[in-house]
Amino acid sequence: MRLAHVDVGEGPVVLLLHGEPTWSYLWRKVIPPLLEAGFRCVAPDLPGFGRSDKPLDPAWYSFDNHTASIASLLDDLDLSDVTLVMHDWGGPIGLRLATIERPDRVSRLVLMDTGIFTGEQTMSEEWLRFRAFVAAHPDVPIPPLIRGGSKKPLAPEVLAAYEAPFPTEASKAGVRRFPELIPLTPDGPGAATGREVLQRLIRDRRPALLLWADADPVLPLEPFGRQMQRVLAMADELTVIRDAGHYLQEDQGDLVGRTIAAWLAGVAH
């Protein structure tokens, strides 16, 4: 499995994990303030996304395989003392790494517009519509999803960049699978792992920063952001990113990068 990744800068490592249906391009506005502040930024494309390999068999795409792929990247690059930045599906994958698979490599957590899926969570109506839309459209149109999750208008070339990694219906197997991987019942696949991650995270005392868009239609601040705030006892507060949708990196990428850099400046390395 070839896992493409951006690796720029020198200094303490910030690992940025994207979600559905994006790729490392999502972080292009967030990375410059972190580089300016003296950090090394590593942003992989998850399997099935961006420039990474895209298995055609939908059954390949699982919580286990996604997590194992990023764990291998951590090991191959021998990354340590990592600040792990997670968005959307990057959250469940990254939090499993941070609490179960590679806790010794991760020192700080940054979460934004994501969730821990235990099968007991209530998903928003917008997310249920998204899941139904993907199921009904095998050739998932990427630009409408990005546009619908952003507060500000996006230039045609930006939307084209999100579509570029998926030239065929077959190449979108990973995109189609992600909604199916969220357990909707306590006995669903991945639910037990989600509960284990949740319990470990509740006891966790590593420094954490929680950012949330004020206008996320998929994972709204109320209740999803506030629920995550209650879980992250080590996070001082929830920082609301104003005038931003689910893809807050598009709407307020520079602000997100500067906010993370400022927080890291006050956290011991």
N, C-alpha and C positions, 0 to 999 in steps of 0.2 A: 504494500500500500504506500504510494508516494503521497506524502503530505506536504503541500506547498505552504510556505510561510514567509512573512516579512520579518526581517531581523536587522534592525538599524540602531545605531547609537552605541554608546559605551556607558557602563555604570550599573547600578542596581537594576534588576530585571523586572519589567512590567509585562506580563503575559495577558493578551487581550483575546477573549473568546467571543465570537459572534454567534448568532442563532439563525433563525428561519426568516426569509430564504436568502440570506445575505452571505457575504464573504469578507475577507480582510479589508477590502475596499471601504467597508463601513467605518473603519477607524482612521481614515486618511486625514480628517480634521482634528482628531483627538491626539494623534501621535506628535505633531510638531511642538505643542507646549511641553510635552513630557521630555522630548529630546532637548529642548532648550533648558529644561530644569536638570539635565544631567542623567537621564535614565536610558537604559537599553530597552527597546520595545520589540517584542516578539508577538506577531499576530498570525496564527495559522488559519488556513482554510480547512474547515472540517471535511472529512471524507464525503464526497458527493457534492461539494460546494467549491466555488472559486476555481483555482487552478489545481486542486487536489484530484487524485484519482476518483472516479465515479463508478463504483460497482453497479452493474445493471440489474442484479438480482435484488428486488426489494427486501427480501428476507435478510440480506446482509446488514441492513441498517437497524441497529439496536442500540439501546442505552449502553450495553456492555461494550460493543465494538467502538462506538464513538469515544467512550471513556478510555478504552485501551489505547486508541490511536493517539490521544493527547498525552496519556501517560508515557507512551513510547517516545514522543517528542521531548518531553521533559527529561527523560533518561538519556536520549541520544545527544541532546545539547548540554546535558549535565547542568540543568538550571537549578539554582538553589536560592533561598531567601527571596522567593518570588512574591511580588504583588500581583494577585490574580484578579483581573478585571473581567466581569461576566455580564452578558446581556442576553435576554431571551433564552433560547436553549443552551447558550453558553453557561447559564446558571446551574441547571441540574447536572450538567457534565462537569463543570468546574468544581461545584460543591462536593460532588462525589470524590473527585481527585483530592480536594483539600481536606476532607474528613475521613476518608476510608483508604483510597488507593495510594496517595503520595502526600500525606500530611506533613512529612518531614521536609518537603521541598517548598512548601507554601507558608509564608510568614504573615501576609496581610491580604484582606479580602475587600474587593470593591464590587458591589452589586447594583445593577440598574435594570428596572423593568423586566423582572424575571420571576421565577417561582420555584417552590419545592413541591413536587407532585407526589402525593401520598395516596391518591385515589379517594381521599376524603375532602379534597378542595372543591369549591364551587367555581366553575369556569364562567366567564362573562358571556352574555348573549352574542357579543361581537366575535368572540373566539369560537363559539359553537357555529356561527355562520361561516367563519373562515374555514373551519374543519369540513363543513358540508360542501363549501365551494371547491376546496382542493379535491375532495372525493369525487365530485361531479365533473371535474375538468382535469383529466390526466395530463394534458399539455398545459400545466399550470402557468397562466400568464403572470410573469414576475412583476413588471412595472405597476400594474394596478395595486398589487399588494403593498409595494413600497410607498406608492403615492398615498394610499389609504391610511398608512401608518405614520405619515409625516404631516406636520402642521403647516409647513411652508411649501409653496410650489417648488417642484424639482425640475431642473433643466433637462431637456431631452437627452443630452449626453450622459447625465447621471443615471437616468433610468436605463439607458442603453448599456451602461457599465454593469448594472445589476442583472440584466438579461444575458449579457455576453457569455457567461460560463455555461449557459444551458441552451445550446443550439438545436437540440432535438428533444422530443418527448421522452425518449429513453434516458437522456442525461438528467432528467428531473426526478429520478427514483428517490433520491434522498429528500428532496423537497416534499414529495408526496407522502413519504413515510413519517416525517416528524410529527404531524398532528396525531397520527395513530399511536405514537409512542407515549403519549401522556395518559396515564391510567385514570379512568373515570370511576372506578370502583375500588374498594380496599383490597380486593383479591386480584386486581388486574396486574399484568406484567409490569414490573418496575415499581409497584406501589410499596412493597416491603422494603426495597432499597431506599426509596424516598423517605420512608418513616425512620430508617436507621440514620440517614443523613440529617434529618430534622432533629433527632434526639442528640446526636453528636454536636450539631451546630448550636443548640440551646446551651450546651455546656462549654462551648468554645470561648476562649478569652483572647484570641488574636485580634489585633486592631482591625476594625472594619469600617468601611464608608458605604453608605446607602444613598444612592441618587435615584430620583423618580421624576418622570415627566409629568407636568400638570395636566396634559391633555391626551394621555394614552388611551385609545379606544379599546385596545385588546386586553391589557392588564391595568385597569384604572387604578389611580392612586388610592381611591376608596373603592374596595377594601384591600386590594392586593398589596399596595405599597405599605399600608399601615400594618397588615399582617406580618410582612417581612420585618418591619421595624420591631415588632414585639418579639420575633424570633431572635434577632441579632442584638442580644443584650450588650454586646461589646461595642456596638455602634452608638456614638454619642447622640446622634439625631438623624432624621431623614432630611436630606437636602432636596428641595423641590426645584427642578429645572423648569423655569417658566417658558411659556410659548414654545412648547415642544410636544411632539407626539411620541408614539412607541419608538420610532427610530430617532431618538433624541440626539444621536451622533450626527444625523443629517441636519436637524433643526438648530442644534446648539453645540456642535462638535468642539469648537474652540473653547467654549465655556466649560464643557465637560472635561476637556484636557487640562485646562487651568485649575479647575476645582480639584481634580485628582492630584495634580502636582503640588498645589498648596497644602493639601491634606498630608501628602507624603513628607513634605518639608517639616511637619510637626511630629512625625512618627519616627522613632528610632529605627535605624537600619543596622 
